C-alpha cells in the first residue's frame, strides 16, 4: 500500500510516478487517510463495475417484488437473435 502525506504533493511528479494501475496512492491529511490518486483507466473500470452491480441489484429487487422478467429465449427472440 502506497501511503504518503498530502505535503508530498509539493513534488507531485514523484507522487504521480508512484501512481500506477492497481497501485493507487493514498494521501493523508493530519495523519488520517483523506484522498486517493489512481490511474484514470482503473477508475473508469471501477465505476463501470459499480454501475453494473447497481443494475443487477435493482433487477434482483424487481424479481423479488414479483415484477415480470424475460426468459433468455424470449429476450433473444425480441432482439432478433
Secondary structure, 3 states (H helix, E strand, C coil): CEEEEHHHHHHHHHHHHHCECCECEEEEECCEEEEEECCHHHHHHHHHHHHHHHHHHHHHHHHHCCCCCCCHHHHHHHHCC
